[in-house]
Amino acid sequence: MLHRGLPFHRGDRPMKKSAWLPALIAPVVVAGAVAAPVIAQAASTPIAGDDPTAAAVIASIAKSSDAQYSGKLAQTSDLGLPELPAGAGGSSLEGDASDALSLLTASHTARVYVDGPSKQRVQVTEQLAEQDLIRNGSTVWTWDSKERAATKTTLPSRSAESPASGTATPTDVAEQAIDAITPTTTVSKPVVVSVAGHDAWLLTLTPKSADTLVGSVQLAVDQQTGLPLRAAVTATGADEPAFQVGFTSLEYGAPAARLFDFTPPTGADVHSKDLSDARPGSGARHHGSDGADRPTVSGSGWDTVVALPAGSADQAGLGSDASGLLDQLTTAVAGGRAVQTSLVSVYLTDDGRVLAGAVPVTALVAAAK
């Protein structure tokens, strides 16, 4: 898919406004997470028909990995947070925080160009500035015109990766995935919808838990290509999505080759990162081999709570501006500060831990004890 394997960092520094690029596509990843095993083991033509099963629709997503298309994506968010303009903060840290808040509160659009699994471009133009992410084979460029900063990243070779063993078809794997989530989720029968002028199958995933903030997740999949066209997450008790991303226009066919070439402008601040020797999964383990600094997970299904260890939310180093923004977004609760949006809650404990989940703040406070 478009997002897979693409780094979103400027050297060793996190990107600012352009950091929302992967998040714009993230709802598709979340809503289609059940399809991940299918994509990994795709090897045959998906099942088609006028009355497909949910597993058949999920299996069809495997077909889209080689898709060629150009289109426009729109993201809308209504998480119940105050809306701030991107980059409104004075300090760089506050600016990063307000940029992230803008991601969660404002609407965004992006142009996307895809030519198979190894050539992609995401292009965002906002407030007379442009951010780009371009992948061409093992080379990835990120560009921020306002910062005049570019990063070239060399990705590791995946030639040594072998396809998954076994003779299971994509539909077999999809049915196993459906079976795996059935204890916590009700999966609807596919219904026909139209997205950006294309007929699609719409799946609705409804949590069975009464404790989660998520009411439903909907995923629309192109009937002909298997490409996910739209994803929407609706909060419990709400009628409209709290977070939605989808195509507003889409044209199939190979984009112009020049769109995947990039040369930094003269005078640009250029950084390089070579990941060619990195091994899959190696990047997540270089801090503390005993696992003491790794996240811990409690609960299950939609009630899962992820906790980052002490020190993750150390507020002592924050400037007054950033601390003020943090205080504005959070409220005091037992043992720390917290914020609850319509879909997710975050709890910052006084001892520096961070807990998050698609559950109310009270559940996070209880999990922290």
N, C-alpha and C positions, 0 to 999 in steps of 0.2 A: 504494500500500500504506500501511499504518498509519504507518510510520516516515518516509515520504518528505517531505523539505522541512521537517521540524520541527526548530527549534533547541533545544538542550539546555543553555542557559547562563542564569545569573542575572545579567542585565546583562552586564558584561564579566568576570564571575567564573564559573569553572566551578561547576556544581552539585555537591553532595556526594552524599549517599546516593541521591538521585533520579537521579544520573548513570547508574545501572545500567539505567534504563528503556530507552534505545535498545539497550543491549547485550543485553537480554533478547530483543529481536526480531532482533538482528543475525545469529544463526545462520540464520534464515529467509532473510535477505538473502544470506548467504554461500552457502548451499546452493542458493538459487535464482538466483544471479548469472547463470547461463547464460540465464535467462529475461528478463533486462533488455531486450535488443533486441526481444523479443516484446511486452513491455508497452508499449514506446515506440511500436510500430507497430500496436497492436491496432486492428482495424477490422472484424472479421467474427466470426461465431459459431465457436467452437472446434470441432475435430473431436471427435466422440463415438463411442462404440462399446464392444463387449465386449472387444475385443482391440486397444487403441490402441498406437501407437508411442510411444517416449519423447518424440519431438518433438511429438506431438499432446498429450501430457500437459503438457508445458512451455507449449505454445501456449494451453492452457486457462487458465493463470494470468492471461492478459490479461482474461479474463471477470470476474475477481474485483475489478477496480478500482472497480466500482460497487456492490459488495456492501454489504448492511446486516445487521449482526449484533451480538450481545452475547455475551461469553464470558469464561472464566477461563483464563489462561495459567499454566503452571508451568515454571520453569527449574531444571535441576539441573546441577551442575558437579562434576567430580572430576578436577582437573588436577594433582593431586599436590603442591599447595601447602599450607602450614600454615593451619589455619582460625583466623581472628581475628574477634571480633565487630565489627560495623560501628561506626565512631566510637570505637574503643578507644583511639586515640592521644590524647596530651595536647595537643600543638600542633596548629594548624589544618592544617599541611602533613602531619604524621603522620596526622592524622585523615582527610584526603583519601586518603592512601595506604592506610590500613587499610580505608577504605570500598571502595576499588577492589579490595583483596584479598578483602574479603567477597563482592564480586560474583563473583569467580573461584572461591571455595571453598564458598560457602553456597548453599542453595536459596532461591528466591524465587517468589512468586505475584503476579499482577496481574489486575485486571478491565479488560477492554477493551470499548469501545463504538464502533462505526463506522457512519456513515451516508453511504456514498459516499466519494469521494476528498477531500472538503473538510471533513468533520466527523468528528473522532476524539477519543477520550478514553482515556487510560491512567491507572489508579488503583491505587496500591500502598498497602497498610496493613500496617505492621510495627512492632512494639514500641510500640504505642499512638500511632504517628505516621502521617501520611498524606502521600503525595506524588502530585501530579496533573499531567498534561499534557493540556491541552484545546485543540483546534483547532476554530475555527468560521470557515470561509472564510479570509480573509487575516489573522485575528487568532489568535495562539497565547498561551495563558497557561500558566505553570508555577507550581506552588504547593507549598511545603514547610511542613507544619503545625508541625514541631518548630522550624524556624528562623523561622517566621512570616514568610516571605519569598515574594514573588510577582514574576514578571516578565511584562510584556506585550510581545509582539513582533509587529510588523506586517510581514507577508511581502510580497515583491514581487508585482506582478500578473503572471500568466502568460497574460493574454489575448492578448498579441502572439505567443505561441508558436504556430507552425503545425504541423500534423501532418506526420509524415515523408512525403516524397514517394515515389512508386513504387506499384506495384500488387501487391506481395508480400503474401500472406496471412500471418497469424500463424504458421501451420504452416510456410510456406516459410521464414520467418525463423528459426523454431525449428530446422528441419533444418539451416540454415546454422550455427547456434550449436552444434548437436551435432557437425557436421563440424569446427568450429573446435577443440573440446576433445578430439576423438577421439585426436589424437596423444599426449596426456598422460593421458587418462582413459578408463576403460572405463565405459560407461553401460549399466545393466541394462535388461532388458525389464520394463515395469511389472507389478507384482503387486498383488493386492487386499489391503488392510488396513482396519481400523476404528479411527478416532480420534474420541474424544468422541462416540461413537454415530453417526458418519457414515462411510459407505463412502468409501475413498480409494484412489488409485493411489500406490504406493510406488516411487520411483526410487532406485537406489543408484549413486553415483558413486565409482569406485575408482581412485585414482591408480596409474599405471603405474610411477612412479618408486620406486626402492628406497631413496631418500635422504630422503624426506619423513617427518615424524612422523605425518601423517594417514593412517589406514588406509582410511577410507571416509566419505562423507557421504550421508545418507539424507534424502529429502524426500518427505513424504506430501501429496498434493494431492486436495482434495475432488472426487469424480467428477462431482457435479452443478454445482458453482459455480466450480471452479478455484481456490478459496482454499487457500493453503498451510496445512495444519493442524498439521504437526509437522516439525521438523528435528533431526537428530542427527549429531554428529561423533564418530567413534570413532578412537582412536589405533591406530597400527600394533601388531599383536600382541595387542590387547585384545579382549575379548568384549562389554563394555558400553560405551555412549557416555561419552566424557569431558565432553561438553557436549550438552545436549538442551533444547529448548524446544518446547512444544506446547500445544494446547488440551486441557483436562480437561473442559470443558463448553462448548457452543456452541449458540446459538439464533439462527436467521435471522429477520430482520424489523427494521424501523426502531426504534432506541432512542428513548426519550422525548426530545423536543427540549430540555427543561430541562437535560439532562446536558451539553450543549455550551455552556451559559451559565455565566459565572463572574464573581463580584464579590468582590474581596479583602475579608477581614474588617476591621473597624475596628482600627486600630493596626498593621496589617501593614506590613512594609518592602517598598514597591512600587518596582520599576524598570521602565523602558521602553526598548525598542530598536526603532528604525524602519528596516526594511530595504526599504521600499516602492520605493526608487529603485535598489536593487542590481540589477546585471545578472548573469545566470547565469555562474558561473565567475570572477566578479571578485574574490571574497573570498580566493582562494588566491594572489593575486599581488601583494599590497601590500607585501611585504618583499623588497627587492632585485630589481630588474628584470633583473639579469644571470643570475638563476637559481642563484646560488652558494649560496643558503640553502635551496634546494628539495631534497626527498628524491631520492635516486638509486636505481635499481633494477638489480639484477644477477640472473642466472639466468633461468629461465623456468618456466612452469607451477607445479606444486606446490613446486618448489625455489626459487622467487623469494625474494630477500633485498632488503628495503627498508632503506636507510641514511639517517639524518638527519645533517646536517652538524655539524662541530665546534661546540661550545657548547650543543648540544641536551641534553646530559647533564651540564652543569657542576654538580658536586656541591659546589663551594666555598661556595655560599650556603645549603646545607642546615643546619638546626639539628641539635643532637646527637641529639634524639629521632628525627627523620626519618632521619638518617644511620644510626642504630642499626637502624631498621626495614629500611633498604636493605641493610645488611650482613647482617641476619638472612635476607633473602629471596634474596640472591645469594651466589655463591662466587667466590673469586679465580681468574682464568684469565690466560693470557698477554695482557698489554696492557690489562687491565681487570677488570671483574666481570661475571658473567652468571648468568642463571637459565634453566633448561630445564624447561618443563612437559610434560605428555603430548602437547600439541598444538602448542605454539609456544615458541620460544626468543628471549630478548632479551639483547643484549650491550652493555654500557656501557663504552666505551673510556676509557683514561686521558686522552686528548685531548678528550673531551667528545662524541664521536659516539655515536649509538644505532643499532644494527642489529637487525633482527627478521625472523623468518620461520618457516615451519612446517618447520624443519630443525633438526638438532642444533646445539649450541653450537659444535662444531668447524667446522661449515660457516660460521658467522658470523665466527669468528676468521679463517678463511682468506679470507673475502670482504673483511675489513677491511684486509688487507695490501696 
